[in-house]
Amino acid sequence: MKFVKPEVFSNNFTCPNCGVLSKQDWWSSKWNGVRDSSHRREYEPIRVGKCHNCNENTLWIKDKMHYPENGNAPFPNPEMPESVRKLYLEATSIHSKSSRGAAALLRLAIQVLCKELGEDGKNINKDIGELVKKGLPEIVQQSLDIVRVTGNDAVHPGQIDTDNPETVGQLFDLVNIIVEYMIALPKKVSGIYNGLPSNKIDGISNRDS
């Protein structure tokens, strides 16, 4: 399902609590706690959205979400290895506070992913090159290099604005795309292929040999 980024007072977005694209109800309050659901809500600094699917809340101060912490990033791909998932979730938890830090963590996440894919895991640039030699699709190579280069700039500032949440926010999508192409899709296709009759698989093997 497509990820719709949460925005204050939006009628629908992907709930950061349950991961479902759902309708949101809103109320707002002044600092003194006076609640207001009228047309004047844009002047109230504290805003709360309530998800129709899970009934959990998002908490905002003006236009910035403060709860839950992972609200500005899509959920990790279900097939993401646990070692990569931990780094991904850590990046989501600091994204709204430090986009630069999130970019650096996502770079580390794909370095760990390269190791999960059988590479050395010490030099990410070399690992990507080795994966390309093994037939890595160009779209995955480009996704890996985008996260690598942007993450490098987060640690050694260069020409990429890694303080921009929008710039870094795109990296979460790319990490999920990499996992989809390299792990989830092959697993899905393999399961379907292995379900073919054995004589058909033998025929395919003979053809290709």
N, C-alpha and C positions, 0 to 999 in steps of 0.2 A: 504494500500500500504506500502511496506517495506520502512523504513527510511534508506537512504544512507547518511552517514555523509559527510558534506562538507569538501573538502580538496583543498588547493590552486592548481590551474592549472589542477584540475580534469575535465575531459570532461563532466561528468554527476554526479549530486548529487541532493538530495532533497533540493529544494530552500527554504531558511529560510524566504523568503518574502511571497511566495504563497503556500508552502507546497507540490509542485508537483515535482516528479522526472523528471528533465529536463536537456537538453543540455546547456552547459555554454560556452560563448565566453570570451576570456581573453585579457587584455592588461596590461602593466606595465610601471612604470615611475621611474626615479631617483628623489632624493630629490629636484632637481632644476626644476622639472616639465617636463623634456624632456620625451616625450612618446615613447615607444618602443614596437612593436608587433613582433619583430624578435626572432630568436633562442637565443638571449642573455638575454631574459627576466628573467632568473633565477638570474641574477646579479642585477636586479632592485628591491629595497626594497618595493615599493608601487605597489600592485597588485589589479586589479579590475576585477571581474567576472560579466557577464551579462546573465541573465536567458532568454532562448528562449521562455518560457511560459508567463512570466509577464513583461519582459523587465526591471525588477528592478535589482539593482546592489548589490554585496557584496564587501566590502572594507577590504583589508588585508594589514598588514605590515609584510613583510617577510612571515612566514608561519602561522601567527595568524590572525584570522578574528576579525575585530573591529566593523563592521557594517554588518547586524543588530546584536543587542546584543544577540538575542536568537538563533544564528546560529548553535551552537553546540549541540542542543537538539531537539528531535522530537516534533511536535506539540502535544498539549494535546488531549486526547481522547475527541471526541465531547460530550460524555455523562458525562464528569467529572463535578461534582457539582461546582457551581460558587465559593463557599468558598475555595474549594480545588484548583480550577483553578488559583485563584489569587496567591496563594502560589507557585504553580507550575511555573507560568510565572515569578514570582519574582526570583525563583531559576534559570530559564533559563537566565535571564538578568545578573546574576552575575557569572554564571558558569565559563566563561573564565577568570574572574578576581579572583574568590575565590571558588575553588571546595569545600573546607571545609564548607563555608557558604551555598553553594547550597545543600550540603548533609544535613545540619541541617534544612534547609527550607523544604526539601522533607520529612524528618522525621515528621516535624510538619504537613505537608500536609496529611500524612496517619493517623496521630492522629485525624485531623479534619474529614477525611474520615470515620474513625471508628465511630465517633459521628453521621455522616450523615447516617450510617448504623444502627443506633439505640442503640449504646453503650454509655457508660458514657462520654468518651472523656477526662478523667482526667489522667488515667494510661494506656498508649498504650499497655503495655505488658499484663495487665489484660484484656483489650478489645479484643486483639487477642485471648487470651485463651477462652473468652466467645464466640467469633465467631466460634472457633474450636468446642466447645460443641454443637453449633447449626448446625454443619455439613459443616463448611468451607472446601473447597477442599484443599488438601495438597499443591498443587502448589501455591495457593493464600497465604496460611499460610507462606510458605517459602519465597515468595516474600515480604510479609509484614515484616517478621522478618529480612530479608536482609536489607531493607531500614531502619528499626528501629535500628538495631545494628550499621550499618554504620553511621547513623545520630547521634547516641549516641557517637560514637568515634570522630565525628567531634567536639562535644562540650567538651567531656572528652577524650582526646587523649589516644588511647590504642595501638592495634596491627594492625589496618587497616589504610592504607595510604590514608587518605581522602584529601591529597594535590595532589593526582594523578587524573587529569581530566578523564582519561580512567576508573578508578575505579568508580568514582562518576557518570560518564556519563551513566553507565549501570542502575543507579537508575531511571532515567527518563523513560526508557523502562519498568521497573518493576512497576512503579506507573501507567502507562497506562495499563499494563496487569491486575493489580488489579481492575481498573475501568472497564475494558472489562469483566472480569469474574463476578464481583459483581453487576454491574449496567447495562452495555450495553447488554450483552448476555441474562440475565434474561428478560429484557425489550423486546428484539427481539423475544425470544421464546414465551413469554406470549402473545405478539400480534398475532403471528401465531396460537397459541393454542386456543385463544379466538375466532379465526375466524372459528374454526371447527363447524360443525352443532351441535345444542344444544342437540340433542338426542345422539350424539356420546360422548359429554362431560358428559352427565348424565350417560351413560354406563360406562365410565371410573371411575366416582365418585362411582358408585355402586360397581364396581369391587374392588376398593381400600378400601371401607368401610367394 
